[in-house]
Amino acid sequence: MATSLKLDETLKGRVQHLASVRRRSAHWIMREAIQQYVEREERRESFKRDALRAWDHYQASGRHVTAEDADAWLVKLENGEDADPPKCRS
């Protein structure tokens, strides 16, 4: 599917320069940029949905891990210890 993009002359020149340096077409550069942007934003939206679900779950249950417990667990993992995750509190 063909799509048109209107770029100002400065941005168009930058894309053309980068395409030349990379030995790619300007079309390839723009497609790659759009693909990377969409993938990044999809991951961001997924992260946001997960965070909101976790917040809703916390609000409903009150179950949580303290920062101190989480930090102590991470220190053990960093030191190569095989540590179980901390228990949730209510």
Number of C-alpha atoms within 10 A of each C-alpha: 2 3 4 5 6 7 10 8 9 9 11 13 13 12 19 18 13 15 17 12 9 11 9 12 14 19 12 12 16 15 12 12 11 12 12 12 12 12 11 12 12 12 12 12 12 12 12 12 12 12 12 12 12 12 13 12 13 13 11 9 11 12 13 14 13 13 9 10 14 13 12 15 18 16 13 13 14 10 9 9 11 10 12 9 13 16 12 11 10 9
